[in-house]
Amino acid sequence: MTLEVLPVKRPSWTPLTHDGCINVDVKSLLKLEHLALAMLRFDKNATIHEHPADFDVDVICLGGSGFTSVGKEQSPIYEGERVRWPAGKPHRLWTTDDEMLTLMVEHIQSTKTLASK
């Protein structure tokens, strides 16, 4: 086995520009065939609009706090906590009086995708 160390593009913060996303910056860290990692920085009163994804997403709160919802259920999320958004379910993430930093782990090839192979 040969140890392979590969260069990566130095990530920088850019505004998240999807419709319905307000006051959120993203730093894309890694994108592979089956996995994507990104950090999201939320200002006070920031939001990612409600939408489903074709794959499971883990959200890890690295700092601050905010709120998350899946379907009609919602909950606060605090530093050191994780939530999983299941594939196909509408989900949302937002802040009110606090800022928040999250790590998003997108499982691009979810169980649903693997079952179709």
C-alpha positions in Angstrom: 0.0 0.0 0.0 1.3 3.5 -0.9 0.3 6.4 1.3 -1.3 9.0 -1.0 -1.5 12.6 0.1 -3.5 14.7 -2.3 -3.8 18.5 -2.5 -7.2 20.1 -1.8 -8.4 23.6 -2.8 -8.2 25.9 0.2 -11.9 26.5 1.2 -13.2 30.0 1.8 -16.5 31.3 3.1 -19.1 32.2 0.4 -22.7 33.2 0.8 -25.2 30.3 0.5 -27.2 31.6 -2.5 -30.2 29.1 -2.7 -33.6 30.7 -2.8 -34.9 31.0 0.8 -31.4 30.9 2.4 -30.7 34.1 4.4 -27.5 35.2 6.2 -25.8 31.8 5.8 -22.2 31.3 4.6 -20.8 28.0 3.4 -17.3 26.6 3.3 -17.1 23.4 1.2 -14.5 21.1 2.6 -14.7 17.9 0.6 -16.8 16.3 -2.1 -16.5 12.7 -3.0 -18.7 10.3 -5.0 -20.6 9.2 -1.9 -20.0 12.0 0.7 -19.8 15.7 0.9 -18.7 17.8 3.9 -19.3 21.5 4.4 -19.3 24.0 7.2 -22.2 26.5 7.5 -22.0 29.7 9.4 -25.3 31.3 10.5 -25.6 34.9 11.6 -28.4 35.8 14.0 -31.8 35.5 12.3 -30.4 33.2 9.5 -32.2 30.4 7.8 -32.0 27.5 5.3 -35.4 27.2 3.7 -37.4 24.0 4.1 -36.6 21.4 1.5 -36.0 17.7 1.1 -32.8 16.0 -0.1 -32.3 12.8 -2.0 -29.9 11.5 0.6 -29.5 11.5 4.4 -27.8 14.5 5.9 -26.1 14.7 9.4 -25.9 18.2 10.9 -23.4 18.7 13.8 -23.6 21.9 15.7 -20.0 23.0 16.4 -20.8 26.3 18.1 -23.7 28.5 19.1 -27.3 27.3 18.8 -30.3 27.3 16.5 -33.3 25.3 15.5 -34.0 22.4 13.2 -37.1 20.8 11.8 -38.0 17.6 9.9 -41.6 17.6 8.6 -43.8 19.0 11.4 -41.3 18.2 14.2 -38.9 20.9 15.4 -36.3 21.1 18.1 -33.5 23.4 19.3 -30.0 22.3 18.5 -27.0 23.2 20.6 -23.2 23.0 20.4 -22.1 19.4 20.6 -25.4 18.0 19.3 -26.2 16.2 16.1 -29.4 15.7 14.1 -30.0 13.4 11.0 -32.3 14.6 8.3 -33.6 11.5 6.5 -33.7 11.4 2.7 -36.9 12.7 1.2 -38.1 14.5 4.3 -38.5 18.3 4.2 -36.0 19.8 6.7 -35.0 23.3 7.8 -32.3 24.9 9.9 -32.4 28.5 11.4 -31.2 30.8 14.1 -33.0 33.6 16.0 -30.9 35.4 18.8 -27.7 33.4 18.4 -25.1 32.6 15.8 -24.3 29.0 14.9 -21.6 27.0 13.2 -22.4 23.6 11.8 -20.8 20.7 10.0 -23.0 19.2 7.3 -22.3 15.6 6.3 -24.2 14.7 3.1 -24.4 10.9 2.5 -24.8 11.3 -1.2 -25.2 7.6 -1.8 -27.8 6.8 0.9 -29.4 3.5 1.7 -32.2 4.3 -0.8 -29.6 4.7 -3.6 -27.7 1.5 -2.6 -30.9 -0.5 -2.6 -31.5 0.4 -6.3 -28.2 -1.1 -7.4 
